[in-house]
Amino acid sequence: MFETVPPPGRIQLRVQRLVMPDGAESWTVVNAVGEPVPPVEGYLAHLQALDRSPTTVRAYATSLKLWTEFLGGLGARWDEARAEHVSAVFSFYDYHARNGVELAQALVAWRRSNRGGYKPFLHHVTAGRPVATRPLRLRQPRRLPRTLTAEQVATLAQACAHLRDRFLVVLLAETGMRIGQALGLRHADFISHRRELRIVARCDNANGARAKTIEDATIPVSAGLVRLYTAYMLEEYGDLDSDYVFVNLFAEPYGRPLRYQAVASLVGRLRARTGIDFTPHMLRHTHATDLLRQGVAVDVVAKLLTHRSSTTTSQTYIHLDVGDLRTELERCGVWEKEVSP
């Protein structure tokens, strides 16, 4: 039998949510008496200054909490970590990298690479060891974006009990907007008379919505979407005084901007009503795929999706099947269009 040796001392930490004076959300790590852990707090404040999303800051805070607790159990400070503290972890991922685990391969490659002056995390604990700079990377099958049919999108829209929800579904399906971009929409962004929609990168949205884009963008919308927006404003929104397009109208807190959790609840209800397994992001994938199948140039699709580069678009939506390729060859005149007997 093995005896378990108790650690020298376990540090009790927790990840704490913060609300800034301007309403912005962030996260930190505090000890048992509620005091921030200085080295962790300094780094998380740095991420906040770089305008990283609250979700990203929270993920880093959680990881650093666990790392600090681990070192505390060994009786070591964060700046006293040595090779023996992490060698088992390195060896664990080295082993699984050789057995084709994609995550392990990425971690090993990241740790071993040393291009320019950059030093990866915990580089100092293995400094001086000879390591390969080009580790073996096994090819992994590409995960293709899941899409919906036009009939499924129509079914989801029709299954909505409220105009607000139907407008949200149709908006995502027609424009390919990210859900964070939609939740951050203000009425000033919807320019009905020009049938245009502005996507504005804001970091002060009261509902925590993130546009995930650096530059503002303006995209066209259809007359049908404008009519649906108008109907929503007249029949449900009414005289409510709010800058936000999507707000709580049927649950508390009334009039407050709609949050991600409310959209998740809506998706759950629509799944139950229709039997369609979907996510809001699948509407984005569906929109992009349909545009490419209809022959819209990839750089135009990238602009509509607010991608910074058309390379991102082409790499993400390279899943068009052989039928799509045949249709494009016929459309461009490379092949003569086949006539069914």
C-alpha positions as YAML, in Angstrom:
chain: A
units: angstrom
residues:
- id: 1
  name: MET
  ca: [0.00, 0.00, 0.00]
- id: 2
  name: PHE
  ca: [1.07, 3.55, -0.65]
- id: 3
  name: GLU
  ca: [1.06, 6.23, 1.99]
- id: 4
  name: THR
  ca: [-0.29, 9.63, 1.07]
- id: 5
  name: VAL
  ca: [2.03, 12.40, 2.18]
- id: 6
  name: PRO
  ca: [0.03, 15.49, 3.16]
- id: 7
  name: PRO
  ca: [1.08, 18.71, 1.41]
- id: 8
  name: PRO
  ca: [2.98, 21.33, 3.43]
- id: 9
  name: GLY
  ca: [0.04, 23.71, 3.30]
- id: 10
  name: ARG
  ca: [-2.93, 24.23, 1.03]
- id: 11
  name: ILE
  ca: [-3.88, 27.72, -0.09]
- id: 12
  name: GLN
  ca: [-7.60, 28.42, -0.30]
- id: 13
  name: LEU
  ca: [-8.33, 30.71, -3.25]
- id: 14
  name: ARG
  ca: [-11.39, 31.60, -5.25]
- id: 15
  name: VAL
  ca: [-12.12, 33.32, -8.54]
- id: 16
  name: GLN
  ca: [-14.01, 36.55, -7.85]
- id: 17
  name: ARG
  ca: [-16.20, 38.49, -10.27]
- id: 18
  name: LEU
  ca: [-15.64, 42.26, -10.38]
- id: 19
  name: VAL
  ca: [-17.90, 45.03, -11.65]
- id: 20
  name: MET
  ca: [-16.05, 48.21, -12.59]
- id: 21
  name: PRO
  ca: [-17.47, 51.71, -11.91]
- id: 22
  name: ASP
  ca: [-18.40, 51.98, -15.60]
- id: 23
  name: GLY
  ca: [-20.32, 48.68, -15.43]
- id: 24
  name: ALA
  ca: [-17.66, 46.59, -17.18]
- id: 25
  name: GLU
  ca: [-17.12, 43.05, -15.88]
- id: 26
  name: SER
  ca: [-13.80, 41.46, -14.97]
- id: 27
  name: TRP
  ca: [-12.38, 38.72, -12.74]
- id: 28
  name: THR
  ca: [-9.59, 38.27, -10.21]
- id: 29
  name: VAL
  ca: [-8.29, 35.70, -7.72]
- id: 30
  name: VAL
  ca: [-8.59, 36.34, -3.97]
- id: 31
  name: ASN
  ca: [-7.45, 34.50, -0.86]
- id: 32
  name: ALA
  ca: [-9.52, 33.28, 2.10]
- id: 33
  name: VAL
  ca: [-9.94, 36.80, 3.52]
- id: 34
  name: GLY
  ca: [-10.87, 38.37, 0.19]
- id: 35
  name: GLU
  ca: [-7.52, 39.93, -0.68]
- id: 36
  name: PRO
  ca: [-6.33, 39.79, -4.31]
- id: 37
  name: VAL
  ca: [-3.26, 37.66, -5.04]
- id: 38
  name: PRO
  ca: [-0.79, 40.37, -6.21]
- id: 39
  name: PRO
  ca: [1.07, 38.60, -9.07]
- id: 40
  name: VAL
  ca: [-2.15, 37.14, -10.45]
- id: 41
  name: GLU
  ca: [-4.06, 40.40, -10.06]
- id: 42
  name: GLY
  ca: [-1.30, 42.29, -11.90]
- id: 43
  name: TYR
  ca: [-1.49, 39.95, -14.87]
- id: 44
  name: LEU
  ca: [-5.30, 39.91, -15.00]
- id: 45
  name: ALA
  ca: [-5.33, 43.73, -14.85]
- id: 46
  name: HIS
  ca: [-2.94, 43.65, -17.80]
- id: 47
  name: LEU
  ca: [-5.41, 41.48, -19.75]
- id: 48
  name: GLN
  ca: [-8.22, 43.89, -18.83]
- id: 49
  name: ALA
  ca: [-6.15, 46.81, -20.15]
- id: 50
  name: LEU
  ca: [-5.69, 44.90, -23.42]
- id: 51
  name: ASP
  ca: [-9.52, 44.71, -23.66]
- id: 52
  name: ARG
  ca: [-9.63, 40.93, -23.42]
- id: 53
  name: SER
  ca: [-13.17, 39.67, -23.02]
- id: 54
  name: PRO
  ca: [-14.47, 38.89, -19.51]
- id: 55
  name: THR
  ca: [-14.77, 35.23, -20.53]
- id: 56
  name: THR
  ca: [-11.07, 35.14, -21.41]
- id: 57
  name: VAL
  ca: [-10.07, 36.89, -18.18]
- id: 58
  name: ARG
  ca: [-12.19, 34.44, -16.18]
- id: 59
  name: ALA
  ca: [-10.57, 31.43, -17.88]
- id: 60
  name: TYR
  ca: [-7.08, 32.77, -17.12]
- id: 61
  name: ALA
  ca: [-8.09, 33.56, -13.55]
- id: 62
  name: THR
  ca: [-9.33, 30.01, -13.03]
- id: 63
  name: SER
  ca: [-6.15, 28.49, -14.47]
- id: 64
  name: LEU
  ca: [-3.90, 30.72, -12.36]
- id: 65
  name: LYS
  ca: [-5.94, 29.94, -9.24]
- id: 66
  name: LEU
  ca: [-5.38, 26.21, -9.75]
- id: 67
  name: TRP
  ca: [-1.68, 26.72, -10.52]
- id: 68
  name: THR
  ca: [-1.16, 28.84, -7.40]
- id: 69
  name: GLU
  ca: [-2.99, 26.29, -5.24]
- id: 70
  name: PHE
  ca: [-0.88, 23.50, -6.72]
- id: 71
  name: LEU
  ca: [2.36, 25.31, -5.90]
- id: 72
  name: GLY
  ca: [1.05, 26.19, -2.45]
- id: 73
  name: GLY
  ca: [0.47, 22.52, -1.78]
- id: 74
  name: LEU
  ca: [4.12, 21.93, -2.60]
- id: 75
  name: GLY
  ca: [5.25, 24.77, -0.37]
- id: 76
  name: ALA
  ca: [6.55, 26.81, -3.33]
- id: 77
  name: ARG
  ca: [5.89, 30.39, -4.42]
- id: 78
  name: TRP
  ca: [4.83, 31.23, -7.97]
- id: 79
  name: ASP
  ca: [8.33, 32.55, -8.76]
- id: 80
  name: GLU
  ca: [10.06, 29.50, -7.25]
- id: 81
  name: ALA
  ca: [8.68, 26.83, -9.61]
- id: 82
  name: ARG
  ca: [11.33, 24.31, -10.63]
- id: 83
  name: ALA
  ca: [11.54, 21.57, -13.21]
- id: 84
  name: GLU
  ca: [10.56, 18.85, -10.76]
- id: 85
  name: HIS
  ca: [7.27, 20.64, -10.08]
- id: 86
  name: VAL
  ca: [6.12, 20.33, -13.68]
- id: 87
  name: SER
  ca: [8.23, 17.54, -15.17]
- id: 88
  name: ALA
  ca: [5.47, 14.97, -14.67]
- id: 89
  name: VAL
  ca: [3.01, 17.21, -16.53]
- id: 90
  name: PHE
  ca: [5.46, 17.75, -19.39]
- id: 91
  name: SER
  ca: [6.18, 14.02, -19.64]
- id: 92
  name: PHE
  ca: [2.44, 13.24, -19.55]
- id: 93
  name: TYR
  ca: [1.72, 15.48, -22.53]
- id: 94
  name: ASP
  ca: [4.88, 14.40, -24.37]
- id: 95
  name: TYR
  ca: [3.67, 10.81, -24.16]
- id: 96
  name: HIS
  ca: [0.17, 11.60, -25.43]
- id: 97
  name: ALA
  ca: [1.58, 13.85, -28.19]
- id: 98
  name: ARG
  ca: [3.45, 10.82, -29.57]
- id: 99
  name: ASN
  ca: [0.16, 8.93, -29.52]
- id: 100
  name: GLY
  ca: [-1.63, 11.46, -31.69]
- id: 101
  name: VAL
  ca: [-3.58, 13.55, -29.14]
- id: 102
  name: GLU
  ca: [-4.01, 16.91, -30.86]
- id: 103
  name: LEU
  ca: [-4.09, 19.02, -27.70]
- id: 104
  name: ALA
  ca: [-0.93, 17.37, -26.41]
- id: 105
  name: GLN
  ca: [0.84, 17.96, -29.74]
- id: 106
  name: ALA
  ca: [-0.10, 21.64, -29.70]
- id: 107
  name: LEU
  ca: [1.16, 22.08, -26.12]
- id: 108
  name: VAL
  ca: [4.45, 20.29, -26.85]
- id: 109
  name: ALA
  ca: [5.03, 22.32, -30.01]
- id: 110
  name: TRP
  ca: [4.27, 25.56, -28.16]
- id: 111
  name: ARG
  ca: [6.63, 24.70, -25.30]
- id: 112
  name: ARG
  ca: [9.46, 23.61, -27.58]
- id: 113
  name: SER
  ca: [9.30, 26.45, -30.09]
- id: 114
  name: ASN
  ca: [11.66, 29.40, -29.55]
- id: 115
  name: ARG
  ca: [11.34, 31.80, -32.43]
- id: 116
  name: GLY
  ca: [12.68, 35.31, -32.02]
- id: 117
  name: GLY
  ca: [12.96, 36.62, -28.49]
- id: 118
  name: TYR
  ca: [9.74, 35.06, -27.20]
- id: 119
  name: LYS
  ca: [10.02, 32.59, -24.32]
- id: 120
  name: PRO
  ca: [7.02, 30.31, -23.70]
- id: 121
  name: PHE
  ca: [5.41, 29.71, -20.31]
- id: 122
  name: LEU
  ca: [7.76, 28.03, -17.79]
- id: 123
  name: HIS
  ca: [10.64, 28.16, -20.27]
- id: 124
  name: HIS
  ca: [13.08, 28.78, -17.42]
- id: 125
  name: VAL
  ca: [12.38, 25.47, -15.69]
- id: 126
  name: THR
  ca: [13.66, 23.50, -18.69]
- id: 127
  name: ALA
  ca: [16.26, 25.96, -19.97]
- id: 128
  name: GLY
  ca: [19.42, 24.29, -21.20]
- id: 129
  name: ARG
  ca: [17.77, 21.06, -22.27]
- id: 130
  name: PRO
  ca: [18.14, 20.09, -25.94]
- id: 131
  name: VAL
  ca: [14.71, 20.10, -27.53]
- id: 132
  name: ALA
  ca: [13.43, 19.67, -31.05]
- id: 133
  name: THR
  ca: [12.08, 22.74, -32.81]
- id: 134
  name: ARG
  ca: [9.89, 20.83, -35.27]
- id: 135
  name: PRO
  ca: [7.99, 18.13, -33.40]
- id: 136
  name: LEU
  ca: [6.05, 15.51, -35.32]
- id: 137
  name: ARG
  ca: [2.52, 16.66, -36.06]
- id: 138
  name: LEU
  ca: [-0.02, 14.10, -37.15]
- id: 139
  name: ARG
  ca: [-2.79, 15.21, -39.48]
- id: 140
  name: GLN
  ca: [-6.15, 15.50, -37.78]
- id: 141
  name: PRO
  ca: [-9.49, 15.37, -39.60]
- id: 142
  name: ARG
  ca: [-11.02, 18.81, -40.10]
- id: 143
  name: ARG
  ca: [-14.19, 19.49, -38.15]
- id: 144
  name: LEU
  ca: [-16.67, 20.93, -40.62]
- id: 145
  name: PRO
  ca: [-19.06, 23.69, -39.57]
- id: 146
  name: ARG
  ca: [-22.59, 22.42, -39.01]
- id: 147
  name: THR
  ca: [-25.29, 24.12, -41.06]
- id: 148
  name: LEU
  ca: [-29.07, 24.15, -41.34]
- id: 149
  name: THR
  ca: [-31.38, 23.85, -44.33]
- id: 150
  name: ALA
  ca: [-33.59, 26.72, -45.42]
- id: 151
  name: GLU
  ca: [-36.60, 24.72, -44.20]
- id: 152
  name: GLN
  ca: [-35.06, 24.31, -40.74]
- id: 153
  name: VAL
  ca: [-34.32, 28.04, -40.46]
- id: 154
  name: ALA
  ca: [-37.92, 28.84, -41.45]
- id: 155
  name: THR
  ca: [-39.22, 26.32, -38.91]
- id: 156
  name: LEU
  ca: [-37.17, 27.92, -36.12]
- id: 157
  name: ALA
  ca: [-38.44, 31.40, -37.00]
- id: 158
  name: GLN
  ca: [-42.05, 30.23, -37.10]
- id: 159
  name: ALA
  ca: [-41.68, 28.45, -33.75]
- id: 160
  name: CYS
  ca: [-40.86, 31.71, -31.93]
- id: 161
  name: ALA
  ca: [-43.64, 32.85, -29.61]
- id: 162
  name: HIS
  ca: [-42.64, 36.52, -29.76]
- id: 163
  name: LEU
  ca: [-41.68, 38.95, -32.53]
- id: 164
  name: ARG
  ca: [-38.51, 39.83, -30.63]
- id: 165
  name: ASP
  ca: [-37.32, 36.22, -30.77]
- id: 166
  name: ARG
  ca: [-38.33, 35.80, -34.41]
- id: 167
  name: PHE
  ca: [-36.50, 39.00, -35.32]
- id: 168
  name: LEU
  ca: [-33.38, 37.71, -33.54]
- id: 169
  name: VAL
  ca: [-33.44, 34.37, -35.38]
- id: 170
  name: VAL
  ca: [-34.07, 35.98, -38.78]
- id: 171
  name: LEU
  ca: [-31.42, 38.63, -38.12]
- id: 172
  name: LEU
  ca: [-28.77, 35.98, -37.36]
- id: 173
  name: ALA
  ca: [-29.81, 33.86, -40.34]
- id: 174
  name: GLU
  ca: [-29.87, 36.73, -42.84]
- id: 175
  name: THR
  ca: [-26.74, 38.62, -41.76]
- id: 176
  name: GLY
  ca: [-24.57, 35.90, -40.22]
- id: 177
  name: MET
  ca: [-23.95, 38.13, -37.20]
- id: 178
  name: ARG
  ca: [-22.40, 36.70, -34.08]
- id: 179
  name: ILE
  ca: [-24.80, 36.53, -31.16]
- id: 180
  name: GLY
  ca: [-22.64, 39.01, -29.22]
- id: 181
  name: GLN
  ca: [-22.91, 41.49, -32.10]
- id: 182
  name: ALA
  ca: [-26.69, 41.14, -32.13]
- id: 183
  name: LEU
  ca: [-27.07, 41.57, -28.36]
- id: 184
  name: GLY
  ca: [-24.94, 44.72, -28.50]
- id: 185
  name: LEU
  ca: [-27.11, 46.38, -31.18]
- id: 186
  name: ARG
  ca: [-28.48, 49.83, -30.43]
- id: 187
  name: HIS
  ca: [-31.41, 51.42, -32.28]
- id: 188
  name: ALA
  ca: [-29.00, 53.94, -33.81]
- id: 189
  name: ASP
  ca: [-27.19, 51.01, -35.46]
- id: 190
  name: PHE
  ca: [-30.29, 49.94, -37.41]
- id: 191
  name: ILE
  ca: [-30.63, 52.44, -40.26]
- id: 192
  name: SER
  ca: [-34.00, 51.43, -41.68]
- id: 193
  name: HIS
  ca: [-34.37, 53.99, -44.48]
- id: 194
  name: ARG
  ca: [-31.05, 52.91, -46.01]
- id: 195
  name: ARG
  ca: [-31.54, 49.22, -45.17]
- id: 196
  name: GLU
  ca: [-28.19, 49.15, -43.39]
- id: 197
  name: LEU
  ca: [-26.96, 47.77, -40.12]
- id: 198
  name: ARG
  ca: [-23.88, 48.96, -38.24]
- id: 199
  name: ILE
  ca: [-21.82, 46.51, -36.20]
- id: 200
  name: VAL
  ca: [-20.01, 48.55, -33.58]
- id: 201
  name: ALA
  ca: [-17.25, 47.24, -31.31]
- id: 202
  name: ARG
  ca: [-18.21, 48.36, -27.79]
- id: 203
  name: CYS
  ca: [-16.64, 47.27, -24.51]
- id: 204
  name: ASP
  ca: [-19.27, 48.90, -22.27]
- id: 205
  name: ASN
  ca: [-22.37, 46.85, -23.12]
- id: 206
  name: ALA
  ca: [-24.47, 46.47, -19.97]
- id: 207
  name: ASN
  ca: [-25.27, 42.85, -20.86]
- id: 208
  name: GLY
  ca: [-21.64, 41.87, -21.41]
- id: 209
  name: ALA
  ca: [-22.12, 41.39, -25.16]
- id: 210
  name: ARG
  ca: [-18.89, 41.32, -27.20]
- id: 211
  name: ALA
  ca: [-18.72, 42.07, -30.93]
- id: 212
  name: LYS
  ca: [-15.38, 40.20, -31.36]
- id: 213
  name: THR
  ca: [-14.29, 42.70, -33.99]
- id: 214
  name: ILE
  ca: [-11.89, 45.62, -33.80]
- id: 215
  name: GLU
  ca: [-13.22, 47.84, -36.55]
- id: 216
  name: ASP
  ca: [-16.81, 48.97, -37.00]
- id: 217
  name: ALA
  ca: [-18.62, 47.58, -40.03]
- id: 218
  name: THR
  ca: [-21.78, 48.39, -42.01]
- id: 219
  name: ILE
  ca: [-23.68, 45.62, -43.79]
- id: 220
  name: PRO
  ca: [-26.83, 45.65, -45.96]
- id: 221
  name: VAL
  ca: [-30.11, 44.12, -44.81]
- id: 222
  name: SER
  ca: [-33.26, 43.20, -46.70]
- id: 223
  name: ALA
  ca: [-36.53, 45.10, -46.80]
- id: 224
  name: GLY
  ca: [-38.16, 42.09, -45.15]
- id: 225
  name: LEU
  ca: [-35.84, 42.35, -42.16]
- id: 226
  name: VAL
  ca: [-36.59, 46.07, -41.86]
- id: 227
  name: ARG
  ca: [-40.33, 45.31, -41.81]
- id: 228
  name: LEU
  ca: [-39.84, 42.68, -39.11]
- id: 229
  name: TYR
  ca: [-37.82, 45.15, -37.01]
- id: 230
  name: THR
  ca: [-40.58, 47.76, -37.43]
- id: 231
  name: ALA
  ca: [-43.28, 45.27, -36.40]
- id: 232
  name: TYR
  ca: [-41.25, 44.31, -33.33]
- id: 233
  name: MET
  ca: [-40.86, 47.97, -32.38]
- id: 234
  name: LEU
  ca: [-44.57, 48.76, -32.77]
- id: 235
  name: GLU
  ca: [-46.19, 45.63, -31.38]
- id: 236
  name: GLU
  ca: [-43.87, 44.60, -28.53]
- id: 237
  name: TYR
  ca: [-41.20, 47.21, -27.80]
- id: 238
  name: GLY
  ca: [-43.64, 50.11, -27.60]
- id: 239
  name: ASP
  ca: [-42.63, 53.13, -25.52]
- id: 240
  name: LEU
  ca: [-39.85, 51.37, -23.62]
- id: 241
  name: ASP
  ca: [-36.95, 53.76, -23.06]
- id: 242
  name: SER
  ca: [-33.78, 51.83, -23.94]
- id: 243
  name: ASP
  ca: [-30.95, 52.19, -26.43]
- id: 244
  name: TYR
  ca: [-30.71, 48.42, -26.90]
- id: 245
  name: VAL
  ca: [-32.62, 46.58, -29.62]
- id: 246
  name: PHE
  ca: [-32.92, 43.29, -27.71]
- id: 247
  name: VAL
  ca: [-34.27, 43.70, -24.18]
- id: 248
  name: ASN
  ca: [-36.20, 41.75, -21.56]
- id: 249
  name: LEU
  ca: [-39.88, 42.16, -22.36]
- id: 250
  name: PHE
  ca: [-41.41, 39.02, -20.91]
- id: 251
  name: ALA
  ca: [-39.36, 38.38, -17.76]
- id: 252
  name: GLU
  ca: [-37.54, 40.33, -15.08]
- id: 253
  name: PRO
  ca: [-35.54, 42.51, -15.04]
- id: 254
  name: TYR
  ca: [-37.94, 44.21, -17.44]
- id: 255
  name: GLY
  ca: [-36.39, 46.59, -19.94]
- id: 256
  name: ARG
  ca: [-32.81, 45.50, -19.31]
- id: 257
  name: PRO
  ca: [-30.61, 44.42, -22.26]
- id: 258
  name: LEU
  ca: [-30.98, 40.75, -23.17]
- id: 259
  name: ARG
  ca: [-28.08, 38.59, -21.93]
- id: 260
  name: TYR
  ca: [-26.43, 35.45, -23.29]
- id: 261
  name: GLN
  ca: [-28.27, 33.32, -20.70]
- id: 262
  name: ALA
  ca: [-31.65, 34.49, -22.05]
- id: 263
  name: VAL
  ca: [-30.64, 33.50, -25.58]
- id: 264
  name: ALA
  ca: [-29.52, 30.09, -24.32]
- id: 265
  name: SER
  ca: [-32.97, 29.62, -22.76]
- id: 266
  name: LEU
  ca: [-34.62, 30.63, -26.03]
- id: 267
  name: VAL
  ca: [-32.50, 28.13, -27.96]
- id: 268
  name: GLY
  ca: [-33.52, 25.41, -25.50]
- id: 269
  name: ARG
  ca: [-37.21, 26.19, -26.01]
- id: 270
  name: LEU
  ca: [-36.89, 26.20, -29.80]
- id: 271
  name: ARG
  ca: [-35.03, 22.89, -29.74]
- id: 272
  name: ALA
  ca: [-37.83, 21.35, -27.69]
- id: 273
  name: ARG
  ca: [-40.57, 22.74, -29.95]
- id: 274
  name: THR
  ca: [-38.98, 21.87, -33.29]
- id: 275
  name: GLY
  ca: [-36.69, 18.93, -32.58]
- id: 276
  name: ILE
  ca: [-33.91, 20.80, -34.42]
- id: 277
  name: ASP
  ca: [-30.52, 20.60, -32.71]
- id: 278
  name: PHE
  ca: [-28.95, 23.98, -33.38]
- id: 279
  name: THR
  ca: [-26.91, 26.81, -31.91]
- id: 280
  name: PRO
  ca: [-27.02, 30.52, -32.82]
- id: 281
  name: HIS
  ca: [-23.58, 30.19, -34.42]
- id: 282
  name: MET
  ca: [-24.93, 27.56, -36.83]
- id: 283
  name: LEU
  ca: [-27.05, 30.31, -38.37]
- id: 284
  name: ARG
  ca: [-23.82, 32.18, -39.12]
- id: 285
  name: HIS
  ca: [-22.28, 29.07, -40.71]
- id: 286
  name: THR
  ca: [-25.44, 28.49, -42.72]
- id: 287
  name: HIS
  ca: [-25.49, 32.06, -44.06]
- id: 288
  name: ALA
  ca: [-21.83, 31.95, -45.13]
- id: 289
  name: THR
  ca: [-22.18, 28.55, -46.79]
- id: 290
  name: ASP
  ca: [-25.28, 29.64, -48.72]
- id: 291
  name: LEU
  ca: [-23.49, 32.77, -50.00]
- id: 292
  name: LEU
  ca: [-20.53, 30.77, -51.25]
- id: 293
  name: ARG
  ca: [-22.80, 28.22, -52.90]
- id: 294
  name: GLN
  ca: [-24.57, 31.03, -54.73]
- id: 295
  name: GLY
  ca: [-21.25, 32.22, -56.15]
- id: 296
  name: VAL
  ca: [-20.61, 35.25, -53.93]
- id: 297
  name: ALA
  ca: [-16.88, 36.02, -53.90]
- id: 298
  name: VAL
  ca: [-15.05, 34.92, -50.77]
- id: 299
  name: ASP
  ca: [-13.74, 38.44, -50.09]
- id: 300
  name: VAL
  ca: [-17.32, 39.75, -50.12]
- id: 301
  name: VAL
  ca: [-18.42, 37.00, -47.74]
- id: 302
  name: ALA
  ca: [-15.49, 37.87, -45.46]
- id: 303
  name: LYS
  ca: [-16.62, 41.51, -45.43]
- id: 304
  name: LEU
  ca: [-20.19, 40.55, -44.56]
- id: 305
  name: LEU
  ca: [-18.99, 38.28, -41.73]
- id: 306
  name: THR
  ca: [-16.64, 41.01, -40.43]
- id: 307
  name: HIS
  ca: [-13.65, 38.69, -40.83]
- id: 308
  name: ARG
  ca: [-10.38, 40.62, -40.82]
- id: 309
  name: SER
  ca: [-9.03, 38.45, -43.63]
- id: 310
  name: SER
  ca: [-10.66, 36.44, -46.41]
- id: 311
  name: THR
  ca: [-8.20, 33.67, -45.50]
- id: 312
  name: THR
  ca: [-10.20, 33.05, -42.33]
- id: 313
  name: THR
  ca: [-13.36, 32.74, -44.40]
- id: 314
  name: SER
  ca: [-11.88, 30.38, -46.97]
- id: 315
  name: GLN
  ca: [-10.30, 28.15, -44.32]
- id: 316
  name: THR
  ca: [-13.51, 27.96, -42.28]
- id: 317
  name: TYR
  ca: [-15.89, 27.39, -45.17]
- id: 318
  name: ILE
  ca: [-13.82, 25.11, -47.39]
- id: 319
  name: HIS
  ca: [-16.33, 22.30, -46.83]
- id: 320
  name: LEU
  ca: [-18.40, 22.75, -50.01]
- id: 321
  name: ASP
  ca: [-19.12, 19.29, -51.43]
- id: 322
  name: VAL
  ca: [-18.54, 17.83, -54.90]
- id: 323
  name: GLY
  ca: [-21.96, 19.02, -56.05]
- id: 324
  name: ASP
  ca: [-21.04, 22.60, -55.16]
- id: 325
  name: LEU
  ca: [-17.77, 22.27, -57.09]
- id: 326
  name: ARG
  ca: [-19.57, 20.88, -60.15]
- id: 327
  name: THR
  ca: [-22.10, 23.71, -60.09]
- id: 328
  name: GLU
  ca: [-19.35, 26.33, -59.89]
- id: 329
  name: LEU
  ca: [-17.46, 24.80, -62.82]
- id: 330
  name: GLU
  ca: [-20.65, 24.88, -64.89]
- id: 331
  name: ARG
  ca: [-21.45, 28.44, -63.81]
- id: 332
  name: CYS
  ca: [-18.02, 29.66, -64.87]
- id: 333
  name: GLY
  ca: [-18.32, 27.92, -68.25]
- id: 334
  name: VAL
  ca: [-15.51, 25.45, -67.61]
- id: 335
  name: TRP
  ca: [-18.00, 22.63, -68.15]
- id: 336
  name: GLU
  ca: [-21.18, 22.59, -70.13]
- id: 337
  name: LYS
  ca: [-24.23, 22.34, -67.93]
- id: 338
  name: GLU
  ca: [-25.62, 18.84, -67.93]
- id: 339
  name: VAL
  ca: [-29.24, 18.47, -68.95]
- id: 340
  name: SER
  ca: [-31.24, 15.83, -67.10]
- id: 341
  name: PRO
  ca: [-32.78, 13.21, -69.43]
...
